[in-house]
């Protein structure tokens, strides 16, 4: 029987103590793993969603709320802005491109976004089937929205006023017709329903059955037409210094997605660091538990170790026996913790997907996990070092004499 087999036999001899040590270490590793996977994916997703959007212009209010609602579709809009003000800003020489957004409605929790064809083009979205909207009341579904709602090209649906939990009455007088479904992009566009800005204006005009949408649009006054936000790309680097001040000096508000995203993660960072510290405490507590278990095991096995020395086992082998036990516990606990962390992340992702929020998945991998595995092995090695050294230095004759 070799050393690993002997170590495994000793660990199996005390299943309860072994299981508790494994569980304590696994919980610490799992906690840190969930945080690493979730924060990495959320940061990557938000950076991808905001890429190419230098500025968001909308109604006065909270800049962070404006960015969350217009870029990530995670919050209620700050309000609407006059179409004339939006057009004037879009014509500014500092603006290379301005994508209009008209928000306020949803379908089964998925937000309906009134915009133009520049919006799907910005995210390099391609059609899986059908075509983009060509006239008012046509709609194109993102991949996640299509999967969850089970709508197909040619189906009709009625929008509900409001977003998320604040949804109100259905706009049943003027249903949308699905003309296309987008392929998955891994961006925010997967979770929305796209249509024209005119469609959003029409459904809020409280049409009666039989009314002609074209005539209603033609009869609308210019000051009745509103947008929710503009997604702006700068024409030059100098625009970053000048345009936000110009916008904020007028009736609109400017917000930087990059700045507000960084501020959001700084705010969340405190809680994340507290949870991460809790995970490290559990890992260190597991190391202490392993140290106590091996120290107690050393006292219980003094006679067995002495017999092994008498039969020819070297001091190095006795030391290696306890070192292998510590490393085996650490490796098993780390692997169990990593698996548990991925499972919990997948459960978290399923919950977020059910709420139409930014999804995460447990089928991803973070570089930080390699460091966690190395940390667990180092803790196991450190915990076993002193008991292993004591085992190698123990005198054989006095122990055998005691029987």
C-alpha positions as CSV (number, residue, x, y, z in Angstrom):
1,X,0.0,0.0,0.0
2,X,1.5,3.4,-1.0
3,X,1.3,6.7,0.8
4,X,-1.8,8.1,-1.1
5,X,-3.7,4.9,-0.4
6,X,-2.8,5.1,3.3
7,X,-3.8,8.8,3.5
8,X,-7.1,8.1,1.8
9,X,-7.8,5.3,4.2
10,X,-7.1,7.6,7.2
11,X,-9.5,10.3,5.7
12,X,-12.2,7.7,5.2
13,X,-11.8,6.5,8.7
14,X,-13.3,9.8,10.0
15,X,-16.0,10.6,7.4
16,X,-17.8,13.3,9.5
17,X,-14.7,15.3,10.2
18,X,-13.5,15.0,6.6
19,X,-16.9,16.0,5.2
20,X,-17.1,19.1,7.5
21,X,-13.6,20.2,6.4
22,X,-14.5,19.7,2.8
23,X,-17.8,21.6,3.2
24,X,-16.2,24.6,4.9
25,X,-13.5,25.0,2.3
26,X,-16.0,24.4,-0.6
27,X,-18.4,27.1,0.7
28,X,-15.5,29.6,0.8
29,X,-14.3,28.8,-2.7
30,X,-17.9,28.7,-4.1
31,X,-18.6,32.2,-2.6
32,X,-15.6,33.7,-4.3
33,X,-16.2,31.8,-7.5
34,X,-19.8,33.1,-7.9
35,X,-18.6,36.7,-7.3
36,X,-15.8,36.3,-9.8
37,X,-18.0,34.8,-12.5
38,X,-20.9,37.2,-12.0
39,X,-18.8,40.4,-11.9
40,X,-16.7,39.4,-14.8
41,X,-19.7,38.6,-17.0
42,X,-21.7,41.7,-15.9
43,X,-18.7,44.0,-16.6
44,X,-18.1,42.4,-20.0
45,X,-21.8,42.6,-20.9
46,X,-22.2,46.2,-19.9
47,X,-19.0,47.2,-21.7
48,X,-20.3,45.5,-24.8
49,X,-23.7,47.1,-24.6
50,X,-22.2,50.6,-24.1
51,X,-19.4,50.2,-26.8
52,X,-19.6,52.9,-29.4
53,X,-22.0,55.1,-27.3
54,X,-20.2,58.1,-26.1
55,X,-23.1,60.1,-24.7
56,X,-26.7,59.7,-23.8
57,X,-29.0,62.7,-24.0
58,X,-32.4,62.7,-22.3
59,X,-34.7,64.4,-19.8
60,X,-33.3,66.1,-16.7
61,X,-32.9,63.8,-13.8
62,X,-30.4,61.1,-12.6
63,X,-27.6,60.6,-15.1
64,X,-27.2,57.0,-13.9
65,X,-30.9,56.3,-14.4
66,X,-30.7,57.8,-17.9
67,X,-27.9,55.5,-18.8
68,X,-29.5,52.4,-17.2
69,X,-32.7,53.0,-19.0
70,X,-31.5,54.1,-22.4
71,X,-28.4,51.9,-22.8
72,X,-29.0,48.8,-20.7
73,X,-32.8,48.9,-20.4
74,X,-32.6,48.2,-16.7
75,X,-34.4,51.2,-15.2
76,X,-37.4,53.5,-15.8
77,X,-36.7,56.4,-18.2
78,X,-36.2,59.9,-16.7
79,X,-38.9,61.3,-18.9
80,X,-39.4,62.4,-22.5
81,X,-37.8,65.2,-24.5
82,X,-39.2,67.3,-27.3
83,X,-38.5,66.0,-30.8
84,X,-37.4,69.5,-31.9
85,X,-34.7,69.6,-29.1
86,X,-33.5,66.1,-30.2
87,X,-33.3,67.1,-33.8
88,X,-31.3,70.2,-33.0
89,X,-28.8,68.2,-31.0
90,X,-28.5,65.6,-33.7
91,X,-27.5,68.3,-36.2
92,X,-24.7,69.6,-33.9
93,X,-21.3,69.5,-35.6
94,X,-19.9,67.6,-32.6
95,X,-22.3,64.7,-33.2
96,X,-21.3,62.0,-35.7
97,X,-24.4,59.9,-35.2
98,X,-27.5,60.1,-33.0
99,X,-29.8,57.1,-32.6
100,X,-33.3,58.1,-31.3
101,X,-35.1,56.0,-28.7
102,X,-38.8,56.1,-27.7
103,X,-39.5,54.0,-24.6
104,X,-42.5,53.4,-22.3
105,X,-44.1,50.2,-23.4
106,X,-43.3,46.5,-23.0
107,X,-44.6,43.0,-23.9
108,X,-44.4,40.3,-21.2
109,X,-41.6,42.2,-19.5
110,X,-39.6,42.8,-22.6
111,X,-39.2,46.5,-23.5
112,X,-40.4,47.9,-26.7
113,X,-37.9,50.3,-28.2
114,X,-38.9,52.7,-30.9
115,X,-35.9,53.6,-32.9
116,X,-34.5,53.5,-36.5
117,X,-32.4,50.9,-38.3
118,X,-29.2,52.4,-37.0
119,X,-29.9,50.8,-33.6
120,X,-29.7,47.1,-34.7
121,X,-26.8,48.0,-37.0
122,X,-24.9,49.5,-34.1
123,X,-24.9,46.1,-32.4
124,X,-24.2,44.2,-35.7
125,X,-27.5,42.4,-35.4
126,X,-28.5,40.1,-38.2
127,X,-31.9,38.7,-39.0
128,X,-32.5,35.0,-38.2
129,X,-35.7,35.2,-40.2
130,X,-38.1,37.8,-41.7
131,X,-37.1,41.5,-42.3
132,X,-36.7,44.7,-40.4
133,X,-39.7,47.0,-39.8
134,X,-40.8,48.9,-42.9
135,X,-43.7,50.9,-41.6
136,X,-45.4,51.7,-38.3
137,X,-46.7,48.8,-36.1
138,X,-44.1,46.4,-37.5
139,X,-41.9,44.9,-34.8
140,X,-38.6,42.9,-34.7
141,X,-37.8,40.7,-31.7
142,X,-34.5,40.1,-30.1
143,X,-33.5,36.4,-29.8
144,X,-34.2,36.1,-26.0
145,X,-37.5,38.0,-26.4
146,X,-38.6,35.7,-29.3
147,X,-37.6,32.6,-27.3
148,X,-39.4,33.6,-24.2
149,X,-42.6,35.0,-25.8
150,X,-42.7,32.2,-28.6
151,X,-43.8,34.8,-31.1
152,X,-43.1,34.0,-34.8
153,X,-43.0,36.1,-37.9
154,X,-46.5,37.1,-38.8
155,X,-47.9,36.9,-35.3
156,X,-49.6,39.9,-33.6
157,X,-49.3,41.1,-30.1
158,X,-50.5,44.0,-28.0
159,X,-48.1,46.2,-26.1
160,X,-48.6,47.1,-22.4
161,X,-48.0,50.6,-21.0
162,X,-45.0,50.7,-18.7
163,X,-42.0,48.5,-18.1
164,X,-41.3,45.6,-15.8
165,X,-43.5,45.6,-12.7
166,X,-45.1,48.9,-13.5
167,X,-46.9,47.6,-16.6
168,X,-50.4,49.0,-17.1
169,X,-53.2,48.5,-19.6
170,X,-52.8,47.0,-23.0
171,X,-52.8,49.1,-26.1
172,X,-55.4,46.7,-27.6
173,X,-56.6,49.1,-30.3
174,X,-53.4,48.9,-32.4
175,X,-51.5,45.6,-32.2
176,X,-48.0,45.1,-33.5
177,X,-47.1,42.5,-36.2
178,X,-43.9,40.6,-36.0
179,X,-41.9,41.0,-39.2
180,X,-38.5,39.7,-38.1
181,X,-36.5,37.9,-35.4
182,X,-32.8,38.7,-34.8
183,X,-30.0,36.2,-34.3
184,X,-28.3,36.2,-30.9
185,X,-25.8,39.0,-30.4
186,X,-24.8,38.6,-26.8
187,X,-25.9,42.2,-26.2
188,X,-28.8,44.2,-24.8
189,X,-30.6,44.0,-28.2
190,X,-31.4,40.3,-27.5
191,X,-33.8,41.4,-24.7
192,X,-35.9,44.0,-26.5
193,X,-38.6,44.4,-29.1
194,X,-37.7,46.9,-31.8
195,X,-40.1,49.0,-33.8
196,X,-40.2,52.5,-35.4
197,X,-40.5,55.7,-33.3
198,X,-43.8,56.4,-35.1
199,X,-45.2,53.1,-33.7
200,X,-44.7,54.3,-30.2
201,X,-46.3,57.6,-31.0
202,X,-49.3,55.9,-32.5
203,X,-50.1,53.5,-29.6
204,X,-50.1,56.5,-27.2
205,X,-52.7,58.3,-29.3
206,X,-55.5,56.1,-28.0
207,X,-56.7,55.1,-31.4
208,X,-60.2,53.6,-31.9
209,X,-60.8,50.5,-34.0
210,X,-61.0,51.6,-37.6
211,X,-58.8,54.7,-37.3
212,X,-56.2,55.2,-40.1
213,X,-52.7,55.2,-38.5
214,X,-51.3,57.2,-41.4
215,X,-53.9,60.0,-41.0
216,X,-53.4,60.0,-37.2
217,X,-49.6,60.5,-37.7
218,X,-50.2,63.3,-40.3
219,X,-52.5,65.1,-37.9
220,X,-50.1,65.1,-35.0
221,X,-48.6,68.4,-34.2
222,X,-44.8,68.7,-34.0
223,X,-44.8,69.6,-30.3
224,X,-46.8,66.4,-29.6
225,X,-44.0,64.2,-30.8
226,X,-41.4,63.2,-28.2
227,X,-38.4,60.9,-27.7
228,X,-37.0,59.4,-24.6
229,X,-33.3,59.6,-25.4
230,X,-30.6,60.0,-28.0
231,X,-27.6,57.6,-28.2
232,X,-24.7,59.8,-29.4
233,X,-21.4,59.1,-31.0
234,X,-18.9,61.9,-31.1
235,X,-17.6,63.4,-34.3
236,X,-14.2,64.1,-32.8
237,X,-12.3,63.8,-29.5
238,X,-12.8,67.5,-28.9
239,X,-16.6,66.8,-28.7
240,X,-16.0,65.0,-25.4
241,X,-15.0,68.2,-23.7
242,X,-17.5,70.5,-25.3
243,X,-20.8,68.6,-26.1
244,X,-21.8,67.5,-22.6
245,X,-21.6,71.1,-21.3
246,X,-23.6,72.4,-24.2
247,X,-26.3,69.7,-23.7
248,X,-26.5,70.3,-19.9
249,X,-26.8,74.0,-20.4
250,X,-30.1,73.5,-22.4
251,X,-33.3,71.6,-21.8
252,X,-31.6,68.2,-22.0
253,X,-29.3,66.2,-19.8
254,X,-26.1,64.5,-20.9
255,X,-24.7,61.3,-19.3
256,X,-21.6,59.3,-20.1
257,X,-22.2,55.5,-20.2
258,X,-18.5,54.9,-19.4
259,X,-18.5,57.1,-16.4
260,X,-21.9,56.0,-15.0
261,X,-21.0,52.3,-15.5
262,X,-17.8,52.8,-13.6
263,X,-19.6,54.7,-10.9
264,X,-22.2,51.9,-10.6
265,X,-19.5,49.2,-10.2
266,X,-17.7,51.4,-7.6
267,X,-21.0,51.5,-5.6
268,X,-21.5,47.8,-6.0
269,X,-17.8,47.1,-5.3
270,X,-18.2,47.6,-1.5
271,X,-20.7,44.9,-1.2
272,X,-18.8,42.6,-3.5
273,X,-15.6,43.1,-1.6
274,X,-17.4,42.3,1.7
275,X,-18.7,39.0,0.3
276,X,-15.3,38.2,-1.2
277,X,-13.7,38.8,2.2
278,X,-16.3,36.5,3.8
279,X,-15.3,33.8,1.3
280,X,-11.6,34.2,2.1
281,X,-12.4,34.0,5.9
282,X,-14.2,30.7,5.2
283,X,-11.1,29.4,3.3
284,X,-8.8,30.4,6.1
285,X,-11.2,28.8,8.7
286,X,-11.1,25.7,6.6
287,X,-7.3,25.7,6.7
288,X,-7.4,26.1,10.5
289,X,-9.9,23.2,10.7
290,X,-7.6,21.0,8.6
291,X,-4.7,21.9,10.9
292,X,-6.6,21.0,14.0
293,X,-7.8,17.7,12.4
294,X,-4.3,16.7,11.4
295,X,-2.9,17.7,14.7
296,X,-5.5,15.5,16.5
297,X,-4.9,12.7,14.0
298,X,-1.2,12.9,14.8
299,X,-1.8,12.2,18.5
300,X,-4.2,9.4,17.7
301,X,-1.8,7.8,15.2
302,X,1.4,8.0,17.2
303,X,1.6,4.2,17.7
304,X,0.8,3.5,14.0
305,X,3.5,5.9,12.8
306,X,6.0,4.4,15.2
307,X,5.3,0.9,13.9
308,X,5.7,2.3,10.3
309,X,9.1,3.7,11.3
310,X,10.1,0.4,12.8
311,X,9.1,-1.4,9.6
312,X,11.5,0.8,7.6
313,X,9.5,3.9,6.7
314,X,11.7,7.0,6.5
315,X,11.0,10.3,8.3
316,X,10.3,11.8,4.9
317,X,7.6,9.2,4.2
318,X,5.9,10.0,7.5
319,X,6.0,13.7,6.7
320,X,4.7,13.0,3.2
321,X,1.8,11.0,4.6
322,X,0.3,14.0,6.5
323,X,1.2,16.4,3.7
324,X,-0.7,14.3,1.2
325,X,-3.7,14.3,3.6
326,X,-3.7,18.1,3.8
327,X,-3.3,18.5,0.1
328,X,-5.9,15.9,-0.7
329,X,-8.5,17.7,1.6
330,X,-7.6,21.1,0.0
331,X,-7.8,19.8,-3.6
332,X,-11.1,18.0,-3.0
333,X,-12.6,21.0,-1.2
334,X,-11.4,23.4,-3.9
335,X,-12.8,21.3,-6.8
336,X,-16.1,20.8,-4.9
337,X,-16.2,24.6,-4.3
338,X,-15.5,25.4,-8.0
339,X,-18.3,23.1,-9.1
340,X,-20.7,24.4,-6.5
341,X,-19.8,28.0,-7.6
342,X,-20.6,27.3,-11.2
343,X,-23.9,25.6,-10.3
344,X,-24.9,28.6,-8.1
345,X,-24.0,31.0,-10.9
346,X,-26.1,29.1,-13.4
347,X,-29.0,29.2,-10.9
348,X,-28.5,33.0,-10.5
349,X,-28.4,33.3,-14.3
350,X,-31.7,31.4,-14.6
351,X,-33.3,33.8,-12.1
352,X,-32.1,36.9,-13.9
353,X,-33.2,35.5,-17.2
354,X,-36.7,34.9,-15.8
355,X,-36.8,38.6,-14.7
356,X,-35.5,39.8,-18.1
357,X,-32.4,41.1,-16.5
358,X,-28.8,41.0,-17.6
359,X,-28.1,37.2,-17.7
360,X,-25.0,35.3,-16.4
361,X,-24.1,31.7,-16.9
362,X,-22.2,29.1,-15.0
363,X,-20.7,27.7,-18.2
364,X,-18.1,30.4,-18.2
365,X,-14.6,30.4,-16.8
366,X,-12.7,33.1,-14.9
367,X,-8.9,33.3,-14.6
368,X,-9.4,34.0,-10.9
369,X,-10.4,30.4,-10.4
370,X,-6.9,29.2,-11.0
371,X,-5.7,31.5,-8.2
372,X,-8.5,30.1,-6.0
373,X,-7.3,26.5,-6.7
374,X,-3.7,27.6,-5.9
375,X,-4.9,29.4,-2.7
376,X,-6.7,26.2,-1.5
377,X,-3.7,24.0,-2.1
378,X,-1.4,26.5,-0.3
379,X,-3.8,26.6,2.7
380,X,-3.9,22.8,2.8
381,X,-0.1,22.7,2.5
382,X,0.4,25.2,5.3
383,X,-2.2,23.5,7.5
384,X,-0.4,20.1,7.2
385,X,3.2,21.4,7.5
386,X,3.5,21.6,11.3
387,X,1.8,18.2,12.0
388,X,3.8,16.6,9.2
389,X,7.1,17.9,10.7
390,X,6.1,16.7,14.2
391,X,5.3,13.3,12.8
392,X,8.7,13.0,11.1
393,X,10.6,14.1,14.3
394,X,8.7,11.8,16.7
395,X,10.8,9.2,18.6
396,X,9.9,5.6,17.9
397,X,11.1,3.8,21.1
398,X,9.1,5.7,23.7
399,X,5.9,5.4,21.7
400,X,6.3,1.6,21.3
401,X,7.1,1.3,24.9
402,X,3.9,3.0,25.9
403,X,2.0,0.4,23.7
